[in-house]
Amino acid sequence: MKQEKKVRYYIGKKQYVPEESDMLCSVQHDSFGNETAQKLYRTGKGSFFLVSVNGNSKARVQIMDESQAFDFMDEHTACIDTDTYDKIFGEPDKG
């Protein structure tokens, strides 16, 4: 039986594996018939990366620092996985 390979992205001599990372935020965009899915992940070592896949299944990966990751989540608050967020950062204070 053939085992499927995990998706891995190699950037700057490091690998980023979505299946081994925590997904913090998942967004679907549809601009003029061009659908794009974006998923923000945090690795076990604390690195953040954003995977964007367009309708043609072309993936683009962007490494983010913590500030950029929080800016992305602030722009897409309804798409945050709150259970994962709370597990990593703790439950935020109420506004």
N, C-alpha and C positions, 0 to 999 in steps of 0.2 A: 504494500500500500504506500503510495507516494504522499509524503507530508508536505503541506503547503508552506512555503517560505514566508517568514514575517517580513513586512515592509520595513526597510531600514534606509535612512538617509544619511549619507556621509558628508559632513561639512567641517572644514578646518581640522581634519584628522580626528574627528569625533563622530560617533554614530548616534543617531536619534531614532528610537524605535517607538512608534505610537502605541503598539500593543503592550509595551513594558512601561509606559508613562501614564500619568493621571491626566485625563481630559478635563479641563476646567470650563471650557466654553465651546459651544457648537452653533454656528450661524449658517443659514441658507440665504443667499441673495439671488434675485432674478432681475437682471438689468437688460431690458430690451431682448428677452428671449435667451440671454446668456446666463445660465444658472451657475453659481459658484458656491461651493461649500467650504467653510473655514472652520478649522478646529485648533484650539489652543491647548497645548499640552505642557506639563511640567515633568521633567525626568526625576528619577530617584535622587539624583545629585543636585537638584534644584535649578536646572537650566530650563528655560522656557523656549518653545518653538511653536510656530504657527504653520499649519499645513493648509494650503489653499488648492482646491481641485476644481477646475472649470468643467463645463459640459462636455468637453472633448477628453476628459480624464487626464488632462495634463496637470501634474502636481508642481507646486512651487512651495518651497520651505524657507521660512524666515526665522532666524534666531532672534530672540528678544531678550532684553534685560527685564528685571522685575518691574520697573517703572512702565515700560512699554506694554508689558503683559497686563498690568492693572489698568492702563489707559484703554486697551482693547476691551477688557471686561466692562469698564465704565461706559463705553460706547454701546455695548451689547448686553445690558444688565438682565434682560429677560431670557438670555440664552446661557447664563451661568449654571453649571451643575452645582447647586448649593451644597449638596452632601459632600462632594469632593472638595469644594472650597473650604467648608467647615473642617474637614478632616486635616487639610494641609495647613490652613492659616488660623483656625479657630473661628468660632462664630463672632461676627462683627457686632459692635454695639448697635443698638437700635437708634434710628434717626429721629 
